[in-house]
Amino acid sequence: MANLSTLVRYNVKKLHNSTGSIEKDTKQKQSEVKVDEIILDHDAVPCPKKLNALIENHDKFNNTWSNQRPDLPSPSEYHQSIASIAVYAGWNDQEIADAIIAWQRTWNNANIQKVMRPDYVKRTIAKARLSVSIESDVDRVEKSDNLSSEKKQRYLEIIAEALGSSVSRVLRQGNENTQYSIIVLDERGNEREVVIGSSSDLLSITKFRAKMFNVTGIAIPPMKPRPWYRLCQFLFRLSDVIEDDAASEVEMAKEWLEQFFDDRLYSCNINDEDQTSDQWEYHLTQNNPFKRNGNICVHASEFLRFIRFCIQHKNYELRDVTRVLRRMGFTQEKINAVYNDRNYCRRYWVIPLHQYKSRRQKRL
């Protein structure tokens, strides 16, 4: 792994440190967006010329205005969609407020009072303008090697706003079969690495959210495909290439893992066709590696013991083992077993057998 102690640190106070502060900071940033004074009129009508232009030329706005968006389950989300599209179209704040009121009056007049609250309408418009500002910044982001530290800090703050988690670096390992990691900051300002995996893992918001949640405990808000792909481009363009010594550490660990499997051939024969090892329950009680339901299962502490006593790498730590296992594509999982009428539960690192063999074949 790259030596993070030598890298540039970013001001933790300017990033989000916990779920609570994320919500507070998001509201603060919305309050910083200037929204003009607006007049809320129950009978408000948006500018007919501008409204017709959007209806005729913007399918999503047309569906929103016609109340034909099954992906928007609540009126508030319709309001937000109207405001966001109108901001893109260059409408001023009064015109956006009029449009929100007109839509509510047409489709949900019984609850018209909600959009007669200045705080609610201004907050909706501010959120839309903030979102447009962030996407505009994304479009203007330069390549990482051309960024000043000040610009890069600003862009990382934009990522933090989108992900709901403090980000200090984006790492990219290799040009072929590239692996991505994100360095996040916990509530104490300590750096933690979230190994995202391959390009397909990065592009999949479902996989990305799960991996971020496993490390940070923060659930990334849902995001639609188009803005997610834009964010992925943003992450790529901000990423730093990991030094060769970090990549070679993973390659070295792969060799150690092969030797580990050779040493435990009786419990985990990678080369046979079996999808599940004989007596895998017993091997779990001994912390041995084994195959189960088409997956390879490795106990991190036992692998570390092998590295220290058989490879003679005395300075290797458990955190080093878990880091390289993540980089190789393993994920942590609790496995339960019953052996000799006793219940056992162990944490193992798991990877699909076909995936491991595929990567192993490429390496060979």
N, C-alpha and C positions, 0 to 999 in steps of 0.2 A: 504494500500500500504506500502511496506517496506520503512523505513526511509532512503532516499537516501543521506541525509546529513552526515550520519555516514559511508558511504561506501568509498572504495578506489577510488580516482579520477585518471584518466589517462591524460597524457600530451596532451592538446588540440592541441598544435602546431604540434604534430606528427600525428594527425588525420586530416581528411578533414573537412573543416568548411563551404564550400559552393560549389555550382556547379562549379564556376570558379576555385577555388583552387583545386577541385577534378581533373579537367582536367589537371591543371598545375602539380599537384603532380603525376598523372599517367605518364605524359610525363617525369617528373624528374626521376621517378623510372625506366622507360624504358631506360633513358640515363645512369643510374647507372649500367645496365646490360652490362657486357663486351662482345663486339662482335669483333672478330678478323678482321684484315685487309683482304679485299676480292678483287679479280680481277673480273671485270664484262666483260665477253666475249660474243659477240653476238652468237657465235657458240658453247657455252659451252654445255657440255654433262655430266650429273651426272654419278657417278661410276656405271657401268652396273650391277655389282654383287649386290651392295646394293639396287639399284633401283628394280631389278627383285625380290629380297627377299621381299621387301615391297609390291610390286604388287601382289605377290603370297600369302602372308600371312596376308595382312591387307586389308580387303574389302573396308573400307572407303578410304584408299589411292588409291586403284585401281580405284574406281569410280571417285575420284578427278583427278587422272592422266589422266583418259579417258574423262574428261569433262562431267561426268554424275552425277552431283550433283545439282538437281533442287532447293535444299535448299540454294544454294550459288548463289545469283543473280549477282555477279560482279566478275571480274578477281581478284580484291584485296582480296576477301574472299577466292578464290582458292589459291592465294599465301599464305595467312595466314594459311590455312588448311595444305598445303604442308609443310610449315615451322614447324608447331606445331607437326605434325606426325613425321617428320624427327628428330626433337629435341628429342622426346621420343625414337626414334630408335638409338640415339647416333651419328647422323651425325655431322660433324664439320661445321663451318659457311660457308666455301668455297663450300662444297658439297651442302648445302642448297641453296646458291645463284645460283649455276649451275642449280639446279633442277627448281628453279623459272624461270630462263631465258629460259630453255628448254621447260617448259610448255607454257610460253607466246609465244615463237617462233612457237610452234606447233598449238596453238589454237587462238592466237590473235596477229599475227605478225605485223599487221598494227600499233599496239600501243606498239611496242617493246621498245620504248624509255623510257617508264615508269619504266621498270625493269633494265634500264641501269643507273639509278640514285643511287649512293651509299647511299645517305641519306634514300631513300625509302626502299631499300633492307635491310639495317642495322636495320632500325626501325621495319620492319616486323619480322626479326629474333629475335631482342631484345624483342618484344612483346611475341613471342612464348616462348622464354626462361623464361621470367617473369611468364607467365601462368603456365609453368611446375614447376617452383620454388614454386609458390603458392600452386599448387595441392600436391607437395611433402610435403610442410609444413602441409597441411590438413591431409595427411596420417599419419604424425608423431605426431599429436596433442595428448596430454595426457588427461586423465579425469580431469575435472575442479578442483576437490579437491586436485589434485597432482601438480597443476601448481604453479610456482613462479609468483610473480606479473610481473616480466620482460617478462616471456614467455607469460603470458596471454595478456599483452599489445601488444606483437608482433602478436599474433593470432587475436586479435581484429582489428589490422591494416590490416591484411589479409582480414578479413570480410569487412572492410571499402573499400578496393580496389575492392572487388567483387560487393558490393552493391552500391558503389558510395555515401555512406552516413556515417558520423562518428558514431561509435558505442562505447558505454562505458560499457554496460552490456547486457547480455541475461538472462531473467528471466523465470523460470518454476514454475508453481503453481500446486501442487498436482501430485500424481502418477497415479490416475485414472481420466479420463476425463480431462487430463492435458491441461492447458492453458499457452500459451507462450506470452511473451512481449519482446520487444527490446527497450533499452534506448539509444536514439540517442542524439547527441550534435548539437545544432543549431549554427548559425554563431557567436553568442556571447559566446559560450561555455556552455550554459544552457542545462540541461538535459530535454528531452521530451520523454514520454513513447508512444511507438507504440504497441497497443494491437493487436497481430497477431491472437489469438484465439486458436482453437484446433489443434491437430496434422495434421488433413486433411487441415486446413487453412495454416499451415506452409509448407506442402508438395506441395501445389498448388502455383506455381509461379505467376499465374494470380491474385489470391486473395492476395498473399503476396505483390506484386508490387502495387496493388491498395491501400492497407492499409498503406504502406510506403509513397506513393505519397500523400495521404490525410493529413498526418501529416507533412511531410518534404517538399513536393512540388518537390521532386527529383524523376525522373523516373529511375528505375533500368534498366540497359541494358538488352536486351533479353538474355536468357540463355537456353541452351538445357537441356532436362530432366536429363541426366546422371550427368553432373557437378552440376546441381541444387540439386539433391538428395544427392550428396557428401557434398555440402555446408550445407544442412539441418542436416546431421549427425554431421558436424562440429559445428553448432549452438547448437545442443543438448548436445554435449560433453563439450561445454564451458558454458552451462547454470548454473545459480545458483538457488537453490530451494528457493522460497519465504517463509519467516517466517510465522508461523501459524496465527499470528495476522492479516496479510494482507489477508489471505484466509478467516478468520472469518469475516472480514469487508465486503467482498462480500456476504457471507451468510446472514449477518445481513441486508445488503441493499436489498437482495431478499425478506426478510420478510417484510421490509418496503414497497417494491413495491406491495406485496400482499395486505397489508393494504391500500395502496393508491388506488388500483383497487376496493377494497371493499367499500372504501369511495366514489368512483366515479362510482358506479355500474350502475347509470343511463346513463353514457356515454360510459362505456367500461366493459361489462359483459364478463369476460374471459370464463365463463362456458357454455354460450349458443353456438349454432351451427352457428350463423350468422358470415359471413366473413367480413361484413361491418356494423358498427354501424348506427342506425337511426339518421339522421340529423348530420352526422359527420362534415359537413361543419360548423354548428353552434358551435359544441364542439371545433373545431379548433379556432374559434374566441374567445373562453373563455379559451384557453390553457388547456382544459381538455384532458385526455387520450381518445383514441377511436380506433376502429378497421376499417381498410380500405383495401380492396382488399386482405384479408387474412393476413394482417400485424397488429401488435399492435404498436400504435404510442404514445409516451410519450414525453411531453414537460419538458425539464430538469429543467427550472426555477420553473415551477409549482410543480414538484416533490420535489424540494429543499424547497419550501415554506411549503409543507406538512410535510417534515422531521423536519423543524425548529419549526413549530407551533403546529403540532399534535403529533409528536414523541418527541418533546421537545429537539432535538439535535441542540442546538443553534450554536455550533461551526462548523457545517458542511458547506462547501463551494461549489460553483458551480463546480469547478474543481474536487472535490471529487465525485460529482454526475456523471459527464461525465466519469470519470475514471471507476467507478463501472458499469455503463451502458455498456461501452465498454467490460469490463470483462465478463459481462453477455451475450454478443453477439449482442448488439444493434449497429446499425450504424446510423450516422447522415444523414438526408435527408431534402431537402426543399420541402414543400407540399403547393400547391396552391389550393385555394377554392374560389368559388363565393357564397356569402350569402347576401340576400336582395339587389341584384344588385351592391354589392361592392366586389372588389377583395382583397383577403387576401393571404399573403405568410408568412409561419412560418417555423422555423427550428424545426424538431421533431427527436427523436431517435426512430428507427424502428427495429422490429425483426419479422420474420415470426411467425404467431400464432402457427403453428404445432411445430416449434422449441422450442418456449417458453413452450408450454404444455409438450413436451417431457422431457425437463430439469426439469420442475416442478414436473413431475411424478417420475423421478429418485430421486429427493430430498425427496419426500414424501414416 
